[in-house]
Amino acid sequence: MKRSVRRLRTIFAVPAAIGAASLLGLFIGLTGDGLGDLVAWLLVGLAPFTIAAVLLRRSPN
């Protein structure tokens, strides 16, 4: 049982971190200005950048 719980944590750790970064970026974008806007763009842009990087790294079958 412990092995499956550990596996689920490792599977969902990165997507959860990307989701949290996106939510934080949206919050900072709504409340911040100046440097906050730059941080918001970086945090919100993390998800599409990660998806593009994974798709480009995959080998064609």
C-alpha positions in Angstrom: 0.0 0.0 0.0 2.8 2.4 0.8 4.3 1.9 -2.6 1.2 3.1 -4.4 0.9 6.2 -2.2 4.5 7.1 -2.9 4.0 6.5 -6.6 0.9 8.8 -6.7 2.9 11.5 -4.9 5.6 11.4 -7.5 3.2 11.3 -10.4 1.2 14.4 -9.2 4.0 16.4 -7.6 5.1 18.3 -10.8 1.6 19.0 -12.1 0.5 20.2 -8.7 3.6 22.5 -8.5 2.8 23.9 -12.0 -0.8 24.5 -11.1 0.2 26.2 -7.9 2.7 28.4 -9.8 -0.1 29.4 -12.3 -2.5 30.3 -9.5 0.2 32.3 -7.7 1.0 34.1 -11.0 -2.7 34.9 -11.6 -3.0 36.3 -8.1 0.2 38.4 -8.4 -0.9 39.6 -11.9 -4.2 40.9 -10.4 -2.7 42.5 -7.4 0.8 43.5 -8.4 2.3 46.2 -10.7 5.7 46.7 -12.3 8.0 43.9 -11.1 4.9 41.9 -10.1 3.7 41.9 -13.7 7.0 40.3 -14.8 6.8 37.7 -12.1 3.2 37.0 -13.0 4.1 36.5 -16.7 6.9 34.1 -15.7 4.7 32.0 -13.4 1.7 31.8 -15.7 4.0 31.1 -18.7 5.6 28.1 -16.9 2.7 25.7 -17.8 2.8 26.3 -21.6 6.6 26.3 -21.6 6.7 23.0 -19.8 4.2 21.5 -22.2 6.1 22.7 -25.2 9.4 21.4 -23.8 8.0 18.0 -23.2 6.4 17.8 -26.6 9.6 18.9 -28.3 11.6 16.4 -26.3 9.4 13.4 -27.2 10.8 11.1 -29.9 8.5 10.4 -32.8 7.1 6.9 -32.9 
